[in-house]
């Protein structure tokens, strides 16, 4: 009998998985526990992790303060669309590097890597000036344009993901397609893309999450003219006092309401992940990445 078949070994493995899972789930459990607490539970020192009851008014107040549906549509424009564009462009660039030979290929690949190695803070001011000269500053095009040109958020990583994945596809498939009269684009759309669906899912999810969580770039390039959920959360306390008429004595943005707002912002990402998790895990396994 193998060591891995023993009961003790399985107990240790499952115990380790439970511990690791709890470490990752604890912040969510903590936020949810506090988000359903009433003001009395928050002020009661006898109430710690488990509230005395479910107080869902916190979610209603947070929903109104965030202007959820209005800012959600804006957030999707500056996260979902760039993620889709970045995935498509990274796939094309990665396919070109993986399947074709052309002059200065290694030099161009080095430039691609440099866009990730160089800290983004170094290029913020030049980008700000460029976008201002182009007249797209404080508009959604300041986010969409770089993503559509392969210069989106961490695009170099996604190009490398597709590059590595396409390198694993046997070239015999391309040669067989060419013998049958298929062109370069037909081979890409009919052979490369169907075989690399996990990479598309992985790239899209990473891109979507990174764009969704990004506040520095959004705050700099979008300003106050384009308000997203994340920017709204940064100014949550002042927005809550303005909308709810908080006086600072009783009706104020307490910890429970702030936790409710945070969970409302996390919710879309959780839904996307649960829907695409099977392809995401497969893509991570085949692409050989672990994320950040």
N, C-alpha and C positions, 0 to 999 in steps of 0.2 A: 504493500500500500504506500502510495506517495505521501510525502509530508503535507502537501497541499490538500489532501483529502481528509485530513484529521479534523475532528470537531474543535479542538483547541485553536488550530490555525484559522478556521473559519470564524470562530468567536473573536479572535484578535483582529481579523480583517474587518469584520462588521462593526466592531467597537471603534476601530480607527475611522471608518467611514462615518459613523454617527457623530464622533467628536468633530471631525472636519466639517461635516454638514452643519452642525450646530454653530460652529465658529462663523460660518458664512451667513447662516439664517438668523443669528442672534440680533444683528442690527435691525433687520426687518421686523422681527418679533418685538423688539424694544419699541420701535416707532409705532407699530400698530397698537401695542398696549397703552402707550401714552396718548395716542390719537383719540382713543375712545374714553378718556378720563374726563370727568366733569371738573369744574373749578374746585368743588369741595374735595374731590379725591386728590387733586394736586396739592391742596393746602393741608390735607390730613397726613401727618407723619406716619400714621399706622398703615396707610395704603402705599405699598411699594410697587411691585411689578403688575399685580393683578388688580384691576379696578373693581369697585363694588357694583358697577353696572355699565351698560353700553350707552355712551353719550355720543350720538352721531351728529349732533348739531355742529360739532367742530368741523366736520366735513362740509356741511352746508355753508358755514361761514368762510371756510377756505376756498370753496368752489366759487363763491361770489367775489371774494377778494382777488383771486387769480384771474377772474373773467375767463373761466376755463375754456369754453368753446371758442371764444374769440381769439384768445392767445394760442389755443391749441392749433387752430388753422394756420396761424402765422408760424408756429414752431414746426409744423409739418412741412411747410414750404421751404424753410431754411435747414431742415434735417433730412426729410424723406427724399425730396428731389435731388439735393446734392449727393446723397448716398447712392441713389440709382445712377446718376450721371457718372459718379466716380467709379462705380463698379463696372460700368460699360467701358469707360475709357481705359481703366487699368487692365481690363481683359484684352483690349485691342493692343495696348502697348506691350503687355506681357507676352502675348502671342507673337508679336513681331520680333521681340528679342529672342524668344525661344525657338522659333521655326525658320528664321531667315538670317542670312549672312549679308552684311552690308558694311561699307567703310565706316570707321570710327565707332564700331559697335561697342567695344569695351569702354571707350571714352564716354560715350553717351550713357552707358550703364553706370559709370562712375558719377556722372552728373545727377543721375536719378537717385543714387545712394546719398549724394551730398545734400539733396533737398531734405533728407530725413536726419542726417547727421548734424547739419548746421542748426543751431537753436532757432526756433521760429521767432523769438524776440529780436533776432538780428535783422530779419526782413520785414518786421512790422511797419517801421517808418517808411521805407521805400514803397511798400505796398499801399500804405495809407496815402502817400503823395500820388502814386500812380492812379489809384481808384478815384482820388479827388480830381485829377486832371481828366480822367475819362468820364467824369460825371456820374459815377455809379456808387459813390460813397453814400452811406446811410440808406441804401436800397438793398433789396434781396439779391440783386445782381452781383454785389460784392462777395457773396457766398457762392452763388451759382456759377459765375464765370470761371473762377479757379478750378472748381470741381469738374467742369466740362472740358477743361484744357489739361487735365492730368496734374494739376497743382493744388488739389484739395487737401483736406486735413489728413496727414500721414499717407498720402497717395503712394509714396515709394514702397511702403510695406505691402500694399495691395498689388502693386505691379510685380513685386518679388514673389508673392503668393501664386499669381497666375503664371509667372515665368517658371517657377518650380513645378507647378502642376502640368503645364504644357510640355515641359521637358520629359515628363514621365510617360507621355503618350507615344507609342511606337511610331516612328516615321513611316513605317510600312503602310500604315493606314492612309497617310497622305499620298504616298506613291501609288497605292491602289486606286485612290480616288482620281488622281491625275491621269492614270492610264484609262480610266472610264470617261475622261473628258471633263472632269470637274475643275473649276478654276479655284483661285486662292480664296475668294470670299465664300464660295460654295463649300469648300472644305472646312473653312472656319465655322460657318453656321450649321453645317450638317454633321460634322464630326467632332470638332473641338468643343463647341458649346454643350452638346448633349453629354459629353464625357466629363465636363467640368462643372456640372450643376452644383455639387457640394462647395466648390470654390466660390461660385457666385453667391451662394447663401452665406458662407462664412464672411466674405468680403463685405457684403451688404450689411450684415448684422454688426460687424465691428465698425464700419463706417457710420451706420445709423446711431449706434450708441455713442461714439465719439463726437459726432455732430450734436447729438441731443444734449450731452453733458458739457459741451463747450460754452463758456460764458465770456472768456476773455476776448476771443476774436469777435464774437457777436456784439459784445458791448463796444468794441473799438470801431468796427466797420459798419454796424447797424445803428448804433447810438440809440437815442430815445424815439426815433421815428418808426422803427420796427421793433415792437415789443414781443418777446417770446416768454414762455412759461418760466424759463430759468432766470431771465432778467427780472420778471415779475416777482419771483421768489426772493431775489436779492433785496428788493425793496418791499418785502411783504409787510413788515411792521408798519411802515408809514402808509402803505396802501390800505391796510386793514383799518387803521385809525381814521383814514379819510372816508372810507366807504361805510364802515360800521358806526362811525361817530364815537369812537372810543375816547373816553375822558382821561384814561390813565389810572382810574381808581378801580373800576370793576370790569368794564367792557374793554379789555385790552387783548392784544395778540399773545396769549400765553403759550406755554410749550406744547400743549396738546393741539392747539390750532396750527402751530407751525409744523408739527409732525404730520398732521393731516394733509397740509399743503404739500409737504415733501413726498408723501405716499401717492398723492394724486399725480404728481409729476413722474414718479417712478413707474406707475401703473402701465402706461403705454409700452414701455420697454419690456416689462415682464410679459405682457400679452404677446408681443412679437416673438420673444424668445420661446415661450411655451408652444407657439404654433410651429416654429421652425427649428426646434431644438434637435430633432433627429438628423436633419441635414447639416445643422451647425456642427454637431459632434463629429459627424462623418467627415466634414470638410476640414476641421481642425486636425483630425487624425491623419488625413491624406496630405494636407498642406504642410504639416509639421510645425505649427505655430501654437503658442500658448496665450497670446494676448498680453494685455498690460493691466 
